[in-house]
Amino acid sequence: KPSQLLSFGALGASFHRFYHQTADPRVALLSVGTEEGKGNRQTKEAFPLLQQSSLNFIGNIEGHELFMDKADVVVCDGFVGNVLLKFTEGLAQAAAAFLSKAVGADSPAVQQIRSLASAAEHAGGPLFGLNGLVIAGHGRASSEAIAASVKLARSCLDNDLIGQMRLDLAAAIGESA
């Protein structure tokens, strides 16, 4: 629902503030064009909700802009987000394989791209929208990734991330906490 995309934006902005220590994260809506009227029904209806919210909403963003530092939080539905995540992991792996053949596997550029491809395995991420804290890890997570996930969970608890997310969500949707 469009209202859920607003909630996703609020929760994403809240986590970005916590994790990256950013005061006012830029929130964008993933669409097929940057203009307000672009996208499917869900994104067209979510746009004014995000625009009228307390979030630092910067408008629509297209897929090719995801890695251009235009937004800190990009909002989309879960299906699109999961496809996008897996696509980018595969793209980084393919780019590393291509560069390995071209410049050698020991090249610093290849190593950097490989680390991007495996970044999702270094720690889990919180599942938003639950009434509590759950850190989800990758099915092929290493022991180091599991340890990093436990540290993330501890930090979330120590800093009352869930309480702060409740407040941020209520502010974004215009309710009192």
Buried (B, 14 or more C-beta within 10 A) or exposed (E): EBEBBBBBBBBBBBBBBBBEEBEEBBBBBBBEEBEBEBBEEBBBBBBEBBBEBEBBBBBBBBBEBBEEEBBBBBBBBEEBBEEBEEEBBEEBBEBBBEBBEEEEEEBEBBBEBBEBBBEBBBBBBBEBEEEEBEBEBBEEBEEEBBEBBBEBBEEBEEEEBBEBBBBBBBBBBEEEE
